[in-house]
Amino acid sequence: MTTSAVNQIEQSITSEKHSPSLDILDRYATACGKTLRIAFV
């Protein structure tokens, strides 16, 4: 994932105009060396 792609994801999250898909969030987490975990409590 390129720096510009990460920047686009961050902008879409902060703008609240578009919600990224779970796939995009998972790829973002992987690019950051993290694991996406979603829990309903």
Secondary structure, 3 states (H helix, E strand, C coil): CCHHHHHHHHHHHHHCCCCCCHHHHHHHHHHCCCCCCCCCC
